[in-house]
Amino acid sequence: MHVFSEVVRLAQEHNLASAALTFSPHTAVFLKKRENFLLSDFERKVQLIESCDIDYLHVVEFDELFAKMLPEAFIENILVQRCKARYVVVGEDCVFGYRCMGNIDTLRSYSQSYGYKVMVVDHLSISGKKICSSSSIRKCVESGDIQAANLLLGRCHAISGQVMRGKARGRTIGFPTLNLSLEHTIMPCRGVYNARVLIGQEWLSGIANIGVRPTFSEVELPILEMHIFDFDEDIYGRKVTVELIDFIRPEQKFHSIQQLVEQIKRDIAVVKRQKH
């Protein structure tokens, strides 16, 4: 988002249209077959870019042929001919082209002949310590330091998806939940979170668990389950977005259903205290 702010500023200053360039699928997913890697799915990514007041979004299909494109060809075919770039705004660790052969120096070396200027945005640090990069954010999400991840993101880490049907275990013990798959995005630390969910145009508060339901031993892959406070509507099949606000505790296995129920009540009390 730091880069997009600079793009919008330059566009307004020079009376130009602002644009962003992204790839689908993500380069690391295609080239390295990375799983549970993405900070957001593609639809959510587009929404976030649109929220930055970007005028145009160029989506490049990343495939075997594109992966072999040399840096100069990328500059000529994508940046110049397709995007008609007058300014190219990149982060200081920018690499591109076949085997990452292109970098900022490459961009600058062709800038005069193709008529664009290169602007480099420095890494954003928080409190002079953490470098705001996707790698540092992933580490925070995976370790359960969700508040640090949210600080680096400038927003709450979100998980979007279609509400799945489960076994209704939560409903049978008095805490109905919505269930989301974590198949395509980064896997947050297993445990309980203070959370909120966007359903339609309304944000609703609740408590979320990410894990495998160890008390019931029913789930092999971690899923997100969220109990929404004061809510009991049928939303199966609807697209929702869950934001993780704070990490409450690690996932636990309980010896009885009653122990689980009592702990959920305590977790809810903790979340509600945080809201006051």
Secondary structure, DSSP 8 states (H G I E B T S, - for coil): -HHHHHHHHHHHHTT---EEEEEES-HHHHHH--SS-BSS-HHHHHHHHHTTT-SEEEEEE--HHHHT--HHHIIIIIIIIIT--SEEEEETT-EESGGG-EEHHHHHHHHHHHT-EEEEE--EEETTTEEE-HHHHHHHHHHT-HHHHHHHHTS-EEEEEE-B----HHHHTT---EEEE-SSB----SEEEEEEEEETTEEEEEEEEEE--TTTT--SS-EEEEEETT-----TT-EEEEEEEEEEEE----SSHHHHHHHHHHHHHHHHHHT-
